[in-house]
Amino acid sequence: MSLDTYGDLVMIDWRANQPKWQQVAILIKDRIRKGVYAVDEPVASEHEIVQEFGVARGTARKALQRLREEGVVYAVRGLGTFARPPDEWESSPQEESPAPRA
C-alpha cells in the first residue's frame, strides 16, 4: 500500500481474485467521482498508470479500454483519454444478461 500523487491510498491487491486491470479501473472511476479527474480533462495515461500502480503496460491499456467501453472515459487520438461526467455512465445500464431462450 502506498499514497498516490493525489494523497489517496492506492490499494492494488496482487493476491485478489479480481484482475489487476479491474482494480485499476475501479480506482480511476473513484477519482472521476471525487473530481480528481475533472470532466473533459485528461485522466492518467498508460505510462502514468504503469508508474503509479506498478502494473504492466498491457494491464494499464486494458483498464483504459474497459473504461472507454463502459463510457466512463473517451479517447481523442493524439491528445489522450478524458473523463466523462459520472451521471452519464453511472445511470446507464450495466452489462445486461442475455434474454432467456424460449
DRENPA-798742 format. One record per residue (C-alpha): x, y, z; residue number from 0. Coordinates in pm, 1 decimal, m for minus. Example, Ala and Ser with C-alpha at 12.3 -4.5 7.8 and 13.67 -1.06 7.14 Angstrom:
% DRENPA-798742
<voba xx="1230.0" yy="m450.0" zz="780.0" i="0"/>
<voba xx="1367.0" yy="m106.0" zz="714.0" i="1"/>
END
This chain:
% DRENPA-798742
<voba xx="0.0" yy="0.0" zz="0.0" i="0"/>
<voba xx="116.6" yy="348.9" zz="m78.5" i="1"/>
<voba xx="m13.4" yy="700.1" zz="m129.6" i="2"/>
<voba xx="m63.0" yy="822.5" zz="m484.0" i="3"/>
<voba xx="21.0" yy="1169.5" zz="m609.2" i="4"/>
<voba xx="m329.9" yy="1280.7" zz="m507.4" i="5"/>
<voba xx="m289.6" yy="1172.7" zz="m144.2" i="6"/>
<voba xx="m523.3" yy="874.6" zz="m178.3" i="7"/>
<voba xx="m429.3" yy="531.0" zz="m57.1" i="8"/>
<voba xx="m355.1" yy="307.0" zz="m355.2" i="9"/>
<voba xx="m454.1" yy="m49.6" zz="m295.1" i="10"/>
<voba xx="m382.9" yy="m299.9" zz="m569.9" i="11"/>
<voba xx="m421.4" yy="m641.0" zz="m413.0" i="12"/>
<voba xx="m187.9" yy="m871.4" zz="m602.0" i="13"/>
<voba xx="m341.7" yy="m1180.8" zz="m440.7" i="14"/>
<voba xx="m704.9" yy="m1088.2" zz="m508.1" i="15"/>
<voba xx="m927.7" yy="m1290.5" zz="m736.2" i="16"/>
<voba xx="m1019.4" yy="m963.1" zz="m907.9" i="17"/>
<voba xx="m793.3" yy="m887.4" zz="m1206.6" i="18"/>
<voba xx="m544.3" yy="m603.9" zz="m1164.0" i="19"/>
<voba xx="m685.9" yy="m415.8" zz="m1466.0" i="20"/>
<voba xx="m1026.9" yy="m417.5" zz="m1298.3" i="21"/>
<voba xx="m882.9" yy="m285.0" zz="m971.7" i="22"/>
<voba xx="m711.1" yy="m2.0" zz="m1162.6" i="23"/>
<voba xx="m1033.8" yy="79.3" zz="m1349.6" i="24"/>
<voba xx="m1226.1" yy="100.0" zz="m1020.4" i="25"/>
<voba xx="m966.9" yy="337.6" zz="m874.1" i="26"/>
<voba xx="m988.6" yy="563.2" zz="m1182.0" i="27"/>
<voba xx="m1371.0" yy="563.0" zz="m1162.6" i="28"/>
<voba xx="m1348.3" yy="666.3" zz="m797.1" i="29"/>
<voba xx="m1114.2" yy="951.4" zz="m887.5" i="30"/>
<voba xx="m1357.5" yy="1075.4" zz="m1151.8" i="31"/>
<voba xx="m1644.4" yy="1060.8" zz="m899.3" i="32"/>
<voba xx="m1435.5" yy="1256.4" zz="m644.5" i="33"/>
<voba xx="m1338.3" yy="1517.3" zz="m903.3" i="34"/>
<voba xx="m968.6" yy="1430.7" zz="m900.1" i="35"/>
<voba xx="m1005.8" yy="1390.4" zz="m1277.6" i="36"/>
<voba xx="m1237.6" yy="1670.0" zz="m1386.2" i="37"/>
<voba xx="m1492.2" yy="1615.9" zz="m1661.6" i="38"/>
<voba xx="m1341.3" yy="1662.4" zz="m2009.0" i="39"/>
<voba xx="m992.8" yy="1674.9" zz="m1856.7" i="40"/>
<voba xx="m726.6" yy="1407.0" zz="m1913.8" i="41"/>
<voba xx="m711.4" yy="1101.2" zz="m1691.1" i="42"/>
<voba xx="m386.8" yy="913.2" zz="m1627.2" i="43"/>
<voba xx="m209.6" yy="787.1" zz="m1937.2" i="44"/>
<voba xx="m96.6" yy="427.0" zz="m1979.3" i="45"/>
<voba xx="254.0" yy="531.6" zz="m1879.9" i="46"/>
<voba xx="130.5" yy="714.7" zz="m1568.3" i="47"/>
<voba xx="m80.4" yy="412.3" zz="m1464.6" i="48"/>
<voba xx="222.3" yy="183.8" zz="m1505.7" i="49"/>
<voba xx="435.2" yy="416.6" zz="m1293.0" i="50"/>
<voba xx="177.5" yy="478.4" zz="m1021.7" i="51"/>
<voba xx="30.2" yy="131.7" zz="m974.9" i="52"/>
<voba xx="329.0" yy="m80.5" zz="m1072.1" i="53"/>
<voba xx="133.5" yy="m278.8" zz="m1329.2" i="54"/>
<voba xx="229.1" yy="m392.3" zz="m1678.6" i="55"/>
<voba xx="151.0" yy="m171.0" zz="m1976.7" i="56"/>
<voba xx="m99.0" yy="m428.2" zz="m2105.8" i="57"/>
<voba xx="m283.3" yy="m407.6" zz="m1773.4" i="58"/>
<voba xx="m299.7" yy="m27.2" zz="m1797.4" i="59"/>
<voba xx="m417.0" yy="m49.1" zz="m2159.1" i="60"/>
<voba xx="m691.4" yy="m297.4" zz="m2071.7" i="61"/>
<voba xx="m814.3" yy="m82.3" zz="m1780.4" i="62"/>
<voba xx="m844.5" yy="222.8" zz="m2007.1" i="63"/>
<voba xx="m1005.2" yy="14.3" zz="m2283.3" i="64"/>
<voba xx="m1272.6" yy="m116.4" zz="m2046.2" i="65"/>
<voba xx="m1338.3" yy="233.4" zz="m1913.0" i="66"/>
<voba xx="m1390.7" yy="351.2" zz="m2272.0" i="67"/>
<voba xx="m1625.9" yy="58.9" zz="m2340.9" i="68"/>
<voba xx="m1826.7" yy="145.1" zz="m2028.6" i="69"/>
<voba xx="m1848.7" yy="511.2" zz="m2132.9" i="70"/>
<voba xx="m1652.6" yy="632.5" zz="m1830.4" i="71"/>
<voba xx="m1383.8" yy="796.2" zz="m2046.0" i="72"/>
<voba xx="m1335.4" yy="884.2" zz="m2411.3" i="73"/>
<voba xx="m1020.0" yy="897.1" zz="m2619.3" i="74"/>
<voba xx="m906.6" yy="1163.4" zz="m2863.6" i="75"/>
<voba xx="m632.9" yy="1043.4" zz="m3096.3" i="76"/>
<voba xx="m309.4" yy="1225.1" zz="m3029.1" i="77"/>
<voba xx="m445.2" yy="1404.4" zz="m2721.0" i="78"/>
<voba xx="m524.9" yy="1137.6" zz="m2462.1" i="79"/>
<voba xx="m810.9" yy="991.6" zz="m2262.8" i="80"/>
<voba xx="m1064.1" yy="1220.2" zz="m2096.1" i="81"/>
<voba xx="m1322.2" yy="1181.0" zz="m1818.3" i="82"/>
<voba xx="m1695.2" yy="1180.9" zz="m1887.9" i="83"/>
<voba xx="m1946.3" yy="1311.8" zz="m1630.4" i="84"/>
<voba xx="m2030.0" yy="1040.5" zz="m1374.3" i="85"/>
<voba xx="m2404.4" yy="1094.1" zz="m1419.8" i="86"/>
<voba xx="m2368.8" yy="979.7" zz="m1783.5" i="87"/>
<voba xx="m2212.5" yy="643.4" zz="m1702.5" i="88"/>
<voba xx="m2349.4" yy="566.9" zz="m1357.5" i="89"/>
<voba xx="m2709.9" yy="590.2" zz="m1473.4" i="90"/>
<voba xx="m2658.4" yy="384.4" zz="m1789.6" i="91"/>
<voba xx="m2746.2" yy="14.8" zz="m1765.3" i="92"/>
<voba xx="m2459.8" yy="m217.7" zz="m1684.3" i="93"/>
<voba xx="m2391.1" yy="m528.0" zz="m1886.2" i="94"/>
<voba xx="m2720.4" yy="m698.0" zz="m1928.6" i="95"/>
<voba xx="m2755.2" yy="m1070.9" zz="m1915.5" i="96"/>
<voba xx="m2881.5" yy="m1236.3" zz="m2231.9" i="97"/>
<voba xx="m3254.2" yy="m1291.0" zz="m2261.6" i="98"/>
<voba xx="m3365.1" yy="m1642.3" zz="m2165.4" i="99"/>
<voba xx="m3441.8" yy="m1873.7" zz="m2454.4" i="100"/>
<voba xx="m3799.0" yy="m1982.1" zz="m2500.0" i="101"/>
END
